[in-house]
Amino acid sequence: MTEDSAAVVVETIRWERSVEVLWRRTASGVVVLPNDGGTASTLEGLHAALWDALARPTSLDLLVDQLSDHLGDDPVVARRSLAETIRFLVALGAVRESFDR
């Protein structure tokens, strides 16, 4: 991911699963396969929980609340951790900014 394509995670943006991704739940998490010829990735822990939480377009604030069991007690660290997870999934092609406002 280049600096120009880095996802900016802000409170006003809603995030959703990319419709171009094939996915399947497994015993160990969620396997995602971007339709652009990328490689399959297995999501576990916070990554898999975020995937599940994005069944509908959701803002960062709501995600922090929904995923509090996977995040620390410090709200600043929790937001940073979740923002990094979103950026990771955006880079995989699994998550995108929602156009559904």
One Martini backbone bead per residue (centre of mass of N, CA, C, O) as a GRO file, in nm:
protein
  101
    1MET     BB    1   0.095   0.037   0.024
    2THR     BB    2   0.059   0.354  -0.034
    3GLU     BB    3   0.035   0.669   0.071
    4ASP     BB    4  -0.202   0.747  -0.129
    5SER     BB    5  -0.378   0.465  -0.043
    6ALA     BB    6  -0.430   0.530   0.235
    7ALA     BB    7  -0.638   0.482   0.484
    8VAL     BB    8  -0.876   0.689   0.631
    9VAL     BB    9  -0.972   0.698   0.976
   10VAL     BB   10  -1.289   0.825   1.047
   11GLU     BB   11  -1.584   0.900   1.207
   12THR     BB   12  -1.758   0.971   0.930
   13ILE     BB   13  -1.693   0.694   0.837
   14ARG     BB   14  -1.815   0.419   0.669
   15TRP     BB   15  -1.801   0.065   0.689
   16GLU     BB   16  -1.743  -0.221   0.461
   17ARG     BB   17  -1.781  -0.476   0.281
   18SER     BB   18  -1.661  -0.602   0.006
   19VAL     BB   19  -1.821  -0.714  -0.286
   20GLU     BB   20  -1.537  -0.844  -0.414
   21VAL     BB   21  -1.560  -1.068  -0.184
   22LEU     BB   22  -1.472  -1.372  -0.086
   23TRP     BB   23  -1.628  -1.582   0.172
   24ARG     BB   24  -1.546  -1.789   0.473
   25ARG     BB   25  -1.625  -1.979   0.730
   26THR     BB   26  -1.429  -2.115   0.989
   27ALA     BB   27  -1.288  -2.261   1.263
   28SER     BB   28  -1.057  -2.007   1.272
   29GLY     BB   29  -1.252  -1.808   1.090
   30VAL     BB   30  -1.189  -1.593   0.808
   31VAL     BB   31  -1.204  -1.620   0.460
   32VAL     BB   32  -1.046  -1.411   0.216
   33LEU     BB   33  -1.116  -1.320  -0.144
   34PRO     BB   34  -1.017  -1.130  -0.369
   35ASN     BB   35  -1.131  -1.051  -0.705
   36ASP     BB   36  -0.827  -0.930  -0.803
   37GLY     BB   37  -0.612  -1.181  -0.743
   38GLY     BB   38  -0.560  -1.219  -0.473
   39THR     BB   39  -0.501  -1.341  -0.167
   40ALA     BB   40  -0.570  -1.542   0.075
   41SER     BB   41  -0.720  -1.477   0.404
   42THR     BB   42  -0.697  -1.518   0.753
   43LEU     BB   43  -0.927  -1.430   0.999
   44GLU     BB   44  -0.862  -1.324   1.334
   45GLY     BB   45  -1.006  -1.210   1.590
   46LEU     BB   46  -1.039  -0.887   1.533
   47HIS     BB   47  -1.068  -0.927   1.228
   48ALA     BB   48  -1.319  -1.116   1.243
   49ALA     BB   49  -1.498  -0.931   1.415
   50LEU     BB   50  -1.506  -0.702   1.212
   51TRP     BB   51  -1.632  -0.854   0.983
   52ASP     BB   52  -1.895  -0.917   1.135
   53ALA     BB   53  -1.967  -0.610   1.201
   54LEU     BB   54  -1.978  -0.556   0.865
   55ALA     BB   55  -2.271  -0.638   0.763
   56ARG     BB   56  -2.291  -0.330   0.808
   57PRO     BB   57  -2.264  -0.019   0.790
   58THR     BB   58  -1.996   0.136   0.993
   59SER     BB   59  -1.869   0.311   1.241
   60LEU     BB   60  -1.612   0.357   1.451
   61ASP     BB   61  -1.772   0.407   1.710
   62LEU     BB   62  -1.947   0.147   1.692
   63LEU     BB   63  -1.713  -0.052   1.675
   64VAL     BB   64  -1.591   0.002   1.949
   65ASP     BB   65  -1.840  -0.094   2.105
   66GLN     BB   66  -1.874  -0.384   1.974
   67LEU     BB   67  -1.537  -0.452   2.025
   68SER     BB   68  -1.451  -0.430   2.335
   69ASP     BB   69  -1.351  -0.729   2.391
   70HIS     BB   70  -1.091  -0.678   2.177
   71LEU     BB   71  -1.028  -0.429   2.349
   72GLY     BB   72  -0.910  -0.209   2.535
   73ASP     BB   73  -0.967   0.031   2.790
   74ASP     BB   74  -0.826   0.231   2.616
   75PRO     BB   75  -0.965   0.445   2.390
   76VAL     BB   76  -0.716   0.524   2.220
   77VAL     BB   77  -0.608   0.239   2.168
   78ALA     BB   78  -0.866   0.121   2.047
   79ARG     BB   79  -0.887   0.311   1.802
   80ARG     BB   80  -0.610   0.251   1.684
   81SER     BB   81  -0.645  -0.054   1.648
   82LEU     BB   82  -0.896  -0.037   1.466
   83ALA     BB   83  -0.773   0.140   1.243
   84GLU     BB   84  -0.552  -0.066   1.166
   85THR     BB   85  -0.749  -0.292   1.089
   86ILE     BB   86  -0.890  -0.144   0.864
   87ARG     BB   87  -0.642  -0.086   0.690
   88PHE     BB   88  -0.572  -0.381   0.644
   89LEU     BB   89  -0.846  -0.459   0.501
   90VAL     BB   90  -0.816  -0.255   0.276
   91ALA     BB   91  -0.548  -0.366   0.160
   92LEU     BB   92  -0.685  -0.650   0.093
   93GLY     BB   93  -0.996  -0.576  -0.014
   94ALA     BB   94  -1.233  -0.632   0.217
   95VAL     BB   95  -1.255  -0.319   0.272
   96ARG     BB   96  -1.473  -0.024   0.267
   97GLU     BB   97  -1.609   0.251   0.191
   98SER     BB   98  -1.916   0.376   0.235
   99PHE     BB   99  -2.195   0.488   0.017
  100ASP     BB  100  -2.391   0.454   0.255
  101ARG     BB  101  -2.569   0.728   0.413
   0.00000   0.00000   0.00000
